């Protein structure tokens, strides 16, 4: 949520450019639990721009920023081949699945957890932020905006047919309500589709792919409760 906040901040004036837009983006997110975005969070986050500017203007950060710039140059050289492959996969997915995204940016952040990746959509620019370069993580984040409407179109069968005991961490179920079940199922399908795409077998028709996966899942015995992984 802090990462998202940076897209709505005017550091020169130490405040949010459009706090309501930021709040709406957080409150409408399907993968954030209510306790994470309660009033305590909003009372705290309003002070974030001023605190962030203080950090960015410190001498310590200026030393870090120089190191980070050098690190980025090294990453571009080190992963030149991997970046080319990722660009080709993203271009294929964008064309095949009719994605409206025109501009895709990959942002590596050395102080972000290496196991963490998130995406942000800003002015039709799809920004993928990650702690390290990972082909699967980047494809995974991009696939989310393609998978989401497909899950929404099938939410009735997902909610009615017991598609809840997924082999996925229970945190994805959020409050264990309908939104949580759909969020967990979306994550499950994004992982499944990402594995298929990275293996070089990009599905031609996602509707067919989803229906087959749902049918296969319904026919597979599952545990009585979500498992942690």
N, C-alpha and C positions, 0 to 999 in steps of 0.2 A: 504493500500500500504506500510505503514511502517512495518507492521507485516511481509509481504512478503519479504521486504528488509533484515530482520534479517537472512534469510536463505542464503543470498549471501554475508555476511559480514565476514571479518577476523578482529576481534577486536584487536588482538595483533599488527597488522600492520595498523590499522585504515583506512581500505579501503575495497572496494568491491572485492570479489574474482573473480567474472565474471559479471561486470556491464552490458555488452551487453545481457547476458542471463536474468538478472533481468529486463532490459528494455524491452526485447522481451516478457517476461511473462506479464508485465503490458500493453504493447501496444496491445497484442493479446487477452487480457481479454475482454469478451463480456459484462461484467457488470460494466464497468468504462466509464464514459463519456469523450469526448475529452478534455473538459475544465479542468478536474481533472488531466490529464496527459500531459498538455501543457509544453512548454519549461521552464516556471517559476518553475514548479515542479522539472524538471530534474536539473536545476541550483541549487535548494535548497537541493535536496536529496543527491547530491554528497558529501555534508558536514555531512551527517547523521552519518557515522561510527565514526568519531572523536568525535562528540557531544555525541553519545551513550556511547562510552568508558569513557568519562569524567563523565557521570552520574553513570555508573556502578562502577567506582573506588572511588566514594564519600563515606564519612562516613555515610551520611544519607541513601544511598542505602544499605549499609551493614546491617543496622538495619532493614530496610524493608525486605531484603532478608531472614534474619533469621525468621522474622514473617511469611513471605510467605511459607517457608518450613514447619513451624508448621501448617499453614493453610491447606496446601496440605495433610498432614497426617490426619488432622481432617476430611477433605472432603472424603478421601478414607474410613475412618471408618463410617462416617455418611451415605454415599451413597453406601455401600457395596452391598446391595440387588439390588438397582437400576442399579449399574454398571454391575452386573451379567445379569440382564434382557437385558440391552443394548447390551452387548457382544453377547448374544444369538440371538437377532434380527439382528445384523450386520452379524453374521455368516450365518444366514438363507438367508439374502439378497445376500450376497456374493456368496453363493452356487447356489441359485435359478436363479440369474440373470447373472451368469458366470462372475463375476467381476474379473479382473486380479490383483486386490490389494491383496498383501500377508500379509502386516503388517498394522494394524490400531492402531493409538495412540490417546488418548483423553487427551488434555492439558487444564487444568483449570488455568485461569489467573485472580486473584482478582482485578487487575486494568483495566481489560477489561470490557466494558459495559455488564451488566448482560443480556441484551436483544440481544447481538450481538454474532454471531458464524460465523466462517470462516473455510475453509479447505485449506490445502496446500499439494501438491503431490511432495515429494522429494525422489529421488532414490527408487521409488516403495513403499515408506512408505506414507500412507494416514494419515495426521495429522489434527485433528479437534481441533481448539482452541475456547474456549468459556469462558465467564465471570462467568458462573455458570453452574452447572450440570443440563441439561434439556434433557430428553429423546427425545422429539420431535425435538429439535434443532440439536442434534447429528445425528439422523436418517436423518433429512432434509439435512444436509451437505453431508453425505455419498451418499445419493440418487442422488445428482446433477450429479456426474460423470457417473451414469447409465442412467439418463434421457437425458443428453445433446445430445448424438448421435441419440437418438430416435427423438428428436425435429428436429435435422438437417435433418434427413431422411424424415421429413414431412414438411419441411419449405415452400414448394410451396403451399400446401393447407392452411397452417397457414397464409401465406402472402396474399393469393388470396381470402380467404373465409371470411374475416372480423372478424377474431379472435383477435380483438384488444381491445374491451371494457371489459377488465377483471376487476373483483372485487379485485383490487390490487393497491397499491400506485403508482401514476403516475411516481415516480422517476425511477421505473424499466423500463420505456420506453426510458430512456436515452435521445437521440436526436430525438426520434420519427421516426427514420429511420428503415430499415429492421432489422438491428442488435438489435435495441432497442425493436422492436416488438417480436423478437424471444427470447430475454432475459426475457421480461415480461412473455411470454407464458411458458418458461421453469420454471420460479419461480412459476407460477400458478400451473403447473402440478406437480412440486416437492412437493408443499404444499398439493395438493390433494392426491398424492400417499403416502406421509408421514402419513396423517391422516388415510388412509386405513390400512397401515402397522401397525401403533401403535395400532389400534383397534383389531388387530389379524387376519385380513382378507387379508393376503399377496397375491396379484394376481399371478396366475400361469404363465400367458403370458402377458408381458407388451405391446406387439404390439396390442393385442386384447383390453387391458385396455385403451390404448391411443386412439384407433379408436372409442371405445365406448364413451369416454369422449369428444372427438372432436365432434362426432355426437350429443351428448347430449347438448353440449355447443352451437352448431349451431342452435339447435331447441329452445333454451331458449332466450326469449326477453332480450335485454341488453340496458343499457342507451346509449346515443349518444356519450358520452365521458367517458374516464377512470375516475373512482372514487377514491378518496383518502380514505385510510383505515389505 
